[in-house]
């Protein structure tokens, strides 16, 4: 039987269904949109070598700041440990005395029981062999009561003192525990910053490393030029001072000699100590920077300056922000060999001035103790100059 359905005209459309040509185009568009949506985001552009250089310098600076905090916390922890040990020893001695006092009280109580001291006076008199024995016993008990009272007083005093010392020891232990946690945090911060810096450097290719080296070379050349200028200025100022001194009158010279003999002697002594500190520092050149190290095989910045001045018989604190207060602050123009040069607003770095705008310092992780311009990180990085002796 013939079909009653009419043939569908070419190009006709059923609702909701596109023709093959349009469907193909639509599918293609959907596929393209899907690919765009699912495509991985484009990789971030590699930072410029200048940006890498600055970032690495910043990380090393942050690591050194954390190192000084670590050093301070470690020193604080050591002092707290000593105090806690002393307090615990004191508590042990006091506890022993307390036990002795308690035993003495026990012996008095036993003695009273044995002698019937707690019995009424009449019963005691009746039990006595004769009245004289009673009176002798009464006199003895009076003496025992006095001794007992002293023993009780000693016991109460010792008990209160021991309780106070135990509370003090407990507080010190809590403080020590907090310091140990802080020490652990500071150490982790240092290690994190150093790892981040090393990771940045490890990603550089040969060409980038060469460009980074060129940047560092330019920085050193600029710093050397600034050091030479400071040396020129200091030499000119010294020459002017000598000329002014030699042009004084004979009377003035004599008076100055009389009044300045003590000052001259002090200056000579200070210069001698500075020379000893410098000699020690020069002997350490080439040894590696290691954060937290105080020698003799490696140093961090403040560990080196502390060791150098210790060799000259001068005791300096352990960390930079304590060393900066351990002497007389002088201007950069008046800096002398042996002075301490501090850097950055947070006073996180220090070097030993050797003259002519140069210093010896332990620069940063991966570097070695060396002589370098005090302008190694620019003029603005210099915080202050301090003369320890």
NORLINUR-V806311 format. One record per helix or strand of 3 or more residues. SS is the DSSP state (2 for helix, 1 for strand). FROM is the first residue (numbers start at 1). TO is the last residue. If there is no record, write none. Layout:
# NORLINUR-V806311
ss from to
SS FROM TO
SS FROM TO
This chain:
# NORLINUR-V806311
ss from to
2 20 38
2 49 115
2 121 127
2 131 202
2 206 246
2 250 283
2 301 311
2 320 323
1 328 330
2 332 334
1 340 343
1 349 355
1 358 361
1 370 373
2 379 381
1 382 387
